[in-house]
């Protein structure tokens, strides 16, 4: 957790309430971002450069403030934060955020641990009011990150506090749930993050950030380098596998933590190396899938297959059958777009069954007449709006079959 004392020591607090912090301008050229989830929580921007070195996959950074206060490495996105609501933080907020957005920032972070009396210390309802005042106006210009809550299991803190906040802030434009975690094992971290992802999903939020994390024993500084390095490697690997956990930052880039006497220590090396590996893996995965991702559109619906298909052939084998043609099914009446294959295919599926039943040899269908694992077109404006709107949901096979523009993948 970043306390007032730590912020003051780093020169992040303003000397007087009426003072405006000085913005240190960085280059306005937007560099290609690393695809790594790993970020750098810092007080001294120069130490981020030290941590990154020549091959780190660190992709973003924040300093619990709204101005970067120094130059960050090329390709590292600075994310401004409104730590609290006193004049120490809101004075200069608008100008700092506007500068950060102009400099390439794509996210804005909310309050720091408002569920703790020693931190931002805000009631959920008050936090919602301030959030609407200071962050919501930037919705559409950047993705808005929720106040970062602790991993406390108290009914008035942690995710429970967030539940109260989001119920008061349904129109705030929150796109990301931010959480902090300090505990004793990787399994504890996994359990909490899994719960956080579920909580976010329940409120229509698809991204979760872990903006502070470390072993409880290391909150005041690394107590054992070997133990911490092993923890960072194991936990980081798991975090990278969670698709909904889109960013994380270990606590933190400073001497006694990821550095020792101004140099990257074994924990910092483990963190930076894991970030670099994650970046390379993500880039490779993105490259290999780029040719197929363009075939999907927002108006397509996945229909579950009833037979198998080949992922390498340009045609699909449909085995002959002795069954009679199926009756033409009715249109879906409850707007359940993934309910059954029969409903989705309609008359086209019945026609295919008839062809197969009267054939003495296997039927081969080309990719332009695929009847399995395909898409159907629906009238927009209904999905995913729940009933009543059944009349708008009408599967419309083309010429007896649903057109597929690419070879379906293996079932």
N, C-alpha and C positions, 0 to 999 in steps of 0.2 A: 504494500500500500504506500502511496506517496503522500506523506504528511505535510502540514504547513512548514514544519521545520526543515524537511528535505527540500521543499520547493524554495524556501527562503535561502537556504545554503547554496542552492544552485543559481540564485539570482533571478528566479522566475517570478517572485512576488514583487509588486510595485512598492516603492519606498513610501508613497503617500497615496491616499485614496483618489486624489484628483490627477495623479500623474498618468501619462499615457506611455506604455512600453514602446521602446524603439524597435522597429522592424528591421532585421538584417536581411536584406534582399538576396535571394538566391537566383540562379539563372532561370529565366522563364521558358527555356526550351524544354519541351516535354520529352524525356528519354523513354525508351522502351522499358516497361516494368518487368521485373523478374516474376516468374509464375509461382515462386515459393510463397507459402503461407507465413513464413517466419518474419517477424518484425523486430525492431529494436526500441525498447523503452529506455530513454536516456535523460540525463540532465546536461551532459556535455557533448555537443555535436561532434567534436573532434574524436571522441572515443568510438563513435559509430563507424567512422572511417577506419579506425584501428581494428575494430572487430571485423569489418567487411573484408579488409585486405584486398587480394586480387581475385578471389574466386568464390566469395560468399554469395549465397542466394538470398540474403536479406532484401526484402522487397519494399518494406515500408517502415516508418518510425513515428514515434510520438514522444512528447516530453511533459505530459500533463499540463501543457499550456497551449496558447493559441498562436504562438509565433515560434518558428524553428530555432531562433537564437543561434544561428550559425549555419555553416554550409554542410549539407549531407552529401554522401557519395552519389554520383550520377546513377539514375535509375531507381533511387530510393524515394518513395512517396512520403511526404510529410503529411500527417493527419492532425489537424488542430483539435483541441479539446477545451470545453468549458468546465473547468475543475469544480467550481462552486458558483454561488450567486452573489457574493459580496462585490463591492466596487473594485476590489483588488483584481477580480477576474472579468467583470463585465465591462469595465473601462477599457476601451480599445478593442473590444471583442469584434465589433463589426468590421473595422478596418483591417484587423488581422486575418479574419476569415476570408474577406474579399481578396486579400493579397494571396492567401494560401490557395484559394480556388483558381486564381489567375496563374498561379505557379504550378498547377497540375493536380492539386488535391482533389480526390473524388469522394472522400468521406469526411464527416464531421462527427466527433465523439461528444457524448453527453457527460454528465457529472461523475465525479470520482467517489465511489463507495458512499452514496447518499444514505445507505442503510446503517452506517456507522457514525456514532456521535463524534468520533475523533477525526472524521473525514468531512465530506460535503454536508452530512447531517441534515437531510431533508425528509419531511413527511412525503409520502407518495403523491398526495394531492397537490402539495406545494411544488414538488418537482415537475409535475405535469404542467402546472401553470407557467413556471419559468421556462420549461422546454418549449412550450408553444410560443413564448415570447422571443426566445433567443435562437432556437434551432429550427423550428418548423418553417420559418420564412425561407430557409435554404432548400427546402424539399423541392426536388426537380433540378436543382443545380448540383446536388451531391447526395449521396446516400447518407441517411441519418442513423447514427449508432445510439442505442439506448444508454441511459446511465449505467455505469459498470457496477454491478452488485457483487457482494462477497459470496462465498460458498457456504455461508451459515445456514443451518437447518432450522433456525428460529422461525416462528410464525410471523414475525414482524421484520425479518431481514432476508437477505439472499433472494432466492427465486420467489419467495412469498411476497417480498417487497415489490419485486418486479410485477407480479400478478396484479397487485393493487395499483401500481403506477400505470400499467398499460390499460387497465379498465377505466382510468381517468383520462387516458391519452389516446383513445382510439382514432382520433383525427390528427395525430401529431406527425404522421409520416414516417414512423420508425421502421427502418428496413433491416436493422441488425440488433441482436441481443448481445450485449457485452457482459462478460462475467470475469471474476477473479477466483483463483483457487490456491490455497495453501493447505497441504496435508502431509501424509506420511508414506504414501505408496502410489504406484502407478494405477493399481486397481481402484483406489479411492478416486483418483482423478478421472478414470474412465467412467465410473459410476456417476459422478457429478456432471460431466460433460454430456453423457447420454441423457440425463434428466433435463439439462439445459436445452438440448436440441429438441427434445419432446415438448418442453414448455414453449419454446419459440414457435414450433410448428402449430401448436394449439391456437396460436394467435396470428397465424398466417405469415410468420416471419421465417424466411428460408435460410438466413445466415446467422451464425453464432461466432463471436470473437472471444478468445481467451486472452485478455490484455495484460494480465499478471498471473504468473504461476511459478511455483517453486516448492520445495519441501519446507515444511514448517520450521525445521531446524535451521534453514538457510535464509529465513526472512530478514534477519539482521546481518547477513553476510554468510558466505559459504563456510561451512564448518568442516567438511571433508571433501576435498576435490574429487577423489576417485568415486565416492558414492554419488555425488551430485552429477558428475559426468555420465555415469552409467544410467542414472535416472533420466537425464535429459535425452540421451540416445533412445532409450526404450519408450519413454512417453512421447517424444517427438515423432517417432515412427508411427505410433498409433494415431496421434493427432492428424498426421498427414493422410491417413486412410479414411478419415471421417469427412465425407463430402460436404456436409452441412457446416462443419467447423472450417471456416474459410480463412481465418487469420489468427495468429497467436504471437505473443511476445513474452519471453522469459523475463523474470525480474532479477537483475536488470543490467544495463550496460554501464558498469561502474567498477572502480577498484574495490576488491573484496567480493565481487560477484562474478561477472564474466571476464574480468581482468584482474591482474595482480601487478602493482607497481607500473601501471601504464601499458602493460603488455597482455595480450590474450593468454589466459591460462587454459588448463585442460578442459574446463567446463565450457568456456567460451569457444574453444576449438571444436568441441563436440557439437555445440549448438550451431556454429557457423557451417561446419561440415555437413551436418544433417540438413540444414537449410539449402545448401548448394546441391546436395543429392536430390532433395525434394524438387528443386527448381528444374534440374535436368530431367527427372522422371516425368514431371508435369508437362514440360515442353515436348518430350518425345510422345507422350500419350496424346497431347493435343494435335500434334502433327499427323500422327497415324490415323486419327479419327476425323480429320477435317474434311475428307472427301465424302463421307457418308452423312455428316451432320447437316449438310445443306439440303438433304432430301426431305427433311421434316418441315412442316409448316404449322402455324398456330391453329389452322382449321382442320387438322388431321386427327383422327382418333384411332388408337391401336385396337385391333380386334384380335382376340385370342384365337390361335390356330386349332384345328381339329385333326390335322395330319402333319406329317413331318415334311420339311423342305431342305434343300441343299444350299449351303452357303457359298459353294464354289461354281455350281452349274448355272447356266443361263436359262434353264427350264426347270419345271417342277413336276415330279412324277406323282400321278394320282392312280392308285391301284384300282383295278376293275372290281366291281361289286355286283352282287345279284339282288340287291335290295331295290325296291321300287322307288320312284321319285317321291321326294318329300313334299308334303303340302306346302303351299306358299304361306309363310308365316305372316303374322300381323306386325304392324309397326310398333316399336317399343312404346309402351303407354305410361311409363313412369320416369322417362328421361334418364335412365341408367345407361350411360354410353358404353359400359363394359360388361353389360349383364350377360348376354349369351351370344355365341357365334351365330346361331340360327336367326335371331332377330336382326343382327347387323347385316347379314348377307342377303336375307330376303329371297326374292325370286331368283336372283343370280345363283344362289347356292342350290336351290331346287333344280335349276336347269343343269347345273354341273352333275348333280346326282343322277339325273335322267340320262345324261350322256354316258356316264360311267356304267350305268346299269345295262345299257343296250350294247355296249362295246364288248368285243371278244378279245381285245388287246389293250394293253395299258394306254391310258390317255396322257399325252404330254401337253402341258399348257405353257405357252411362252410367257415371258414376263409382262406382256401387255394384257394378258387375260388371267392373271393370278387370282385365285379365289381363296387363298389362305394367307394369313399374316399380312393383310393388306390394310388399306385405309378406306374409309367412307367419308363422304362430304356431308356435313350437317349445316343447317341454317344457323349462321352466327347470331349472337344476341341472346341465345338460350343457355348454351354451355359456358361456364358451369353453374349458371343460375338455377336454383332448385325449382320444383313445380310451384305454381302452375305455369307451365309453358310447354306441355307435352306436344302440342300441335306443331311446334317449331322444329321438333326433332324428327327428321325424315331421312333415313338412309337412302341414297340415290345411286345404285350401281349403274354404270354406264354400259350400254349395249349388252346387257346380260352379265357383265363381269365388272369387277372393280379394277380400274387401271392402276398399275404399279410401275413407277418410273425407275426402279432399281431392283436388282436381284435381292429377294428377301434373305435375311440371315438365317442361320440354323436355328431350329426351335430348341 
